[in-house]
């Protein structure tokens, strides 16, 4: 699963709006939408912020693991 697909899946599984997520990680609406649409990849700092926000591992967030647990 790609990063953008995982991001959409996480957001929808938690019944969150895009606005709730981008405000929760202190970023712009357009910037966040570009991540979900696969038009842009986040910086290392934003990846960490998103993983923390969703409480998942970085490997899970970027599609390298199917285990969301942080180790």
C-alpha positions as CSV (number, residue, x, y, z in Angstrom):
1,X,0.0,0.0,0.0
2,X,1.3,3.4,-0.9
3,X,1.8,6.3,1.6
4,X,-1.1,8.2,0.2
5,X,-3.4,5.2,0.4
6,X,-2.4,4.5,3.9
7,X,-2.9,8.1,4.9
8,X,-6.5,8.1,3.5
9,X,-7.2,4.7,5.1
10,X,-6.0,5.9,8.6
11,X,-8.0,9.1,8.4
12,X,-11.2,7.4,7.3
13,X,-10.9,4.5,9.8
14,X,-10.9,7.1,12.5
15,X,-13.7,9.1,11.0
16,X,-11.6,12.2,10.7
17,X,-11.8,15.0,8.2
18,X,-8.8,16.3,6.3
19,X,-9.2,19.5,8.3
20,X,-8.9,17.7,11.6
21,X,-5.7,16.0,10.5
22,X,-4.0,19.0,8.9
23,X,-4.8,21.2,11.8
24,X,-3.7,18.4,14.2
25,X,-0.2,18.3,12.6
26,X,0.0,22.0,12.0
27,X,0.1,22.2,8.3
28,X,-1.8,23.7,5.4
29,X,-4.8,22.2,3.8
30,X,-3.2,22.2,0.3
31,X,-0.1,20.5,1.7
32,X,-2.0,17.8,3.4
33,X,-4.2,17.2,0.3
34,X,-1.2,16.8,-1.8
35,X,0.0,14.0,0.4
36,X,-3.4,12.2,0.2
37,X,-3.5,12.6,-3.6
38,X,0.0,11.3,-4.0
39,X,1.2,14.6,-5.5
40,X,3.9,15.2,-2.9
41,X,5.8,13.3,-0.2
42,X,6.2,14.7,3.3
43,X,9.4,15.8,4.9
44,X,10.9,13.6,7.7
45,X,9.4,16.0,10.3
46,X,5.9,15.8,8.8
47,X,6.2,12.0,8.6
48,X,6.9,11.9,12.3
49,X,4.1,14.3,13.1
50,X,1.6,12.2,11.1
51,X,2.8,8.9,12.7
52,X,2.5,10.5,16.1
53,X,-1.0,11.9,15.3
54,X,-2.3,8.5,14.2
55,X,-0.2,6.7,16.8
56,X,1.3,4.3,14.3
57,X,4.8,3.3,13.4
58,X,6.6,5.1,10.5
59,X,7.0,1.8,8.7
60,X,3.3,1.3,8.8
61,X,2.6,4.8,7.7
62,X,4.8,4.5,4.6
63,X,3.6,1.1,3.7
64,X,6.6,-1.0,4.7
65,X,4.7,-3.0,7.3
66,X,1.3,-4.2,8.0
67,X,1.8,-3.9,11.8
68,X,0.8,-0.4,13.0
69,X,2.3,-1.0,16.4
70,X,5.1,1.3,17.5
71,X,8.1,-0.5,18.8
